[in-house]
Amino acid sequence: MNVIINFKTDQKIKQRAQKIAGDLGMSLSGVINAYLRQFIRMQTVFVSNKYDEPSDLLLVAFNEAQADKKQGKIYSFKNNKEAVDFANKIIAKKKK
C-alpha cells in the first residue's frame, strides 16, 4: 500500500530536482523513493556543501581516464561476455 509523505521545500529546488529527475528518465517521486530505500539499506545520511567542487579522488580518476584515452587504452565491448572474458585474460596474465 502506498502512502503520501508531505514536506516543504523551496519551489526552485523542487523545479530543479524535477528537471534533473526527468532528464534521467525518472519522476521526482521515484528519486525520493530510491533515496529512502538507500537510507534504509545504508542507515546513513550523506550531506555535502561542496555542490560544484569535485573531490580530489574524482579529479585524480578523471585525469587518469583522460591520459588513458590519449594513450588508446580505452576498450569497448559488444556485450557483457566480451567484457568478462577480457577482464579474465588480464587477471590470468597478472597471476603469471
Secondary structure, DSSP 8 states (H G I E B T S, - for coil): ----------HHHHHHHHHHHHHTT--HHHHHHHHHHHHHHH------S-SS---HHHHHHHHHHHHHHHTT-----SSHHHHHHHHHHHHHHHH-
